Amino acid sequence: MQKKLLLSIDEQVYSGLLRVVGRGKISHFIEELIRPLVTGDALDDAYKTMAADRQREEEALAWSNALIGDVKNETR
């Protein structure tokens, strides 16, 4: 469901939006910029993408396992 929102922005910002994004596309442009900041979807998607990368996961596991040896040998 869509909701209407009235925003007040600087005239230069509005002119820039018209020039860069175009009339009739500003709402979608702003929504796409703001959505990851307020829904958390972007972070979840990023973690899913990282987890699906098998090579990256193997490298991360090897790196973290190597750290265990460093901690074991530390003096207190």
Number of C-alpha atoms within 10 A of each C-alpha: 2 4 4 6 6 5 5 6 8 8 9 9 10 13 12 12 16 14 10 11 15 12 10 9 12 15 12 11 13 12 10 11 10 11 12 14 11 9 10 10 11 13 12 12 12 11 10 11 10 13 12 11 10 10 11 12 13 11 11 12 12 11 11 11 11 11 11 10 10 9 9 8 8 7 5 3
